[in-house]
Amino acid sequence: MTAPTGMDWDWAIDTGGNLSGSQRRQQLGLFLAAAPQLIAGRVKLAMGRRGNGRCDLGDVPDSKLAKAAEIEARECLTPHVLEHSYRTYFFGRALYEFVGAPYDDELAYVASLLHDLKLEHPTPGRCFAVTGAERAVDFVKAHGATPEQAATIGAGIAAHLTVGVAQQLGDLGFVSAGAGTDVFGTGLAEMSPDWVAALLRQHPRHDFKRHMRAAVAAESAAVPGGRTKWLSTVGFQQLIQLAPFAE
């Protein structure tokens, strides 16, 4: 799949994540190109054809930056968003390890934990992924991250709503890939059902679909030119509800 162009970290800061007409058309093309893969995954799930993707649920980075991010996430996020953030990390790891894609584990962990800092606190005219990324960048810089590390974290968070980013295997696409599995079920068929069940016991969903749909509606109203609103026009809410999870 062709990667999105012109929608990088600088674009996010400059525009607040608001899409131009040409970017909407580009995103629609990428969305339509991704649909067959999503459908194929759901068919595999329905047929009981599951892979063996997994990762160690007890193994997380323990650097000072990682521990600081854990504290920040626990202090700032509601229980359902906090557990989603952990699941984003573990789903991302399982996907990346399944295909052998490279990633920086510490930065992936920190970005996953902080990627939805602003999900439930919309800012009029500025995408929550962008404002959350800006806050995360300030936070990690204050806790010892280098400018390059902070930029990697910020870019991954800001981009996680952009269609096509999840297919860019590497640090940029990690959060988008992991969150996509948790929100829509993309890639779930490649994972061991026993491992998924263990993950959901460790990090329960807490009626996540209902909370997520409410957050999407609030964000869409606050940022009518943003990616969340655009995604809602092509079935974002329905895809959340139809995800292969009970809640």
Secondary structure, 3 states (H helix, E strand, C coil): CCCCCCCCHHHHHHHCCECCHHHHHHHHHHHHHHHHHHHHHHHHHHCCCCCCECCCCCCCCCCHHHHHHHHHHHHHCCHHHHHHHHHHHHHHHHHHHHHCCCCCHHHHHHHHHHCCCCCCCCECCECHHHHHHHHHHHHHHHCCCCHHHHHHHHHHHHHCCCCCHHHCCCCCCHHHHHHHHHHHCCCHHHECHHHHHHHHHHCCCCCHHHHHHHHHHHHHHHCCCEHHHHHHHCCHHHHHHHCCCCC
